[in-house]
Amino acid sequence: MNRECEAGVSGVVRRMRRGLRAGCGAGRRTVFPARRGERGVSMVELMVALFIFMMISGIFLTSIIQFLHTTTTDAIRTRSASEIATATQRIDRYVRYASAMEYDDAAQRVTMLMSGETAGKQRCVVLQYDEAAWANGTVNTYGKLVLKTKDAGAASWSSNVVLGSLMNHSSSSGVTSDDSLFGAQMFSLDGTKKVLTFSPVAGSYSGGKPITSNVTTTFTARNVKATNPTPDFSVCS
């Protein structure tokens, strides 16, 4: 009986020892080297990846900005060219049928006489350019070309803007950013007072740079003849 008790106690003690050894071993961790394909990303690899990403992003953003700038530039040129073409057509309809023309260089004003809507009465047509205001090589206020008409005996003028966003400036003293372009006179009249030259520069700014459309057009007054009587511009007063 004593032997059996001793054997039982010994078994219990052995099991308790194994349990204690197992419990102590459970708190330890063995570090093994990571297998290929299971390793994480090192700091150097992460920095290289971020650098490549930033380079690609920079190139992409630069391309987008350049595309938007080109699109804006094209839109400005297209719009200003269309506006000049429309204004040119309107001016041509008046100059073509004018019987007399004169030009005031100081006022930048063209005055024309033509047949009015009422038989026997003349119509006065005035093209007045209110020039652009420049400061430090930049347009502060855009110029505009105004068309005014009045029949003889009428009490008031009919007036409307033919062309806006103009940059022409009569001064050539370095006020503009490019006097060879923006210093062009809006109008000039030849010695016969029959051929009118129209030289608008229209546009706006994009990215701090002027984007313009400019053209020079000549109009011929078919009804201006040397045999015509001396024109009377008093109807324009």
Secondary structure, DSSP 8 states (H G I E B T S, - for coil): -HHHHHHHHHHHHHHHHHHHHHHHHHT--------TT-----HHHHHHHHHHHHHHHHHHHHHHHHHHHHHHHHHHHHHHHHHHHHHHHHHHHHHHT-SEEEEETTTTEEEEEEE-SSTT-EEEEEEEEE--EEETTEEEE-EEEEEEEEETT-SS-EEEEEEEEE---S--SS-SS-HHHHT--SEEE-TTS-EEEE--EEEEEETTEEEEEE--EEEE-TT--TTS----GGGG-
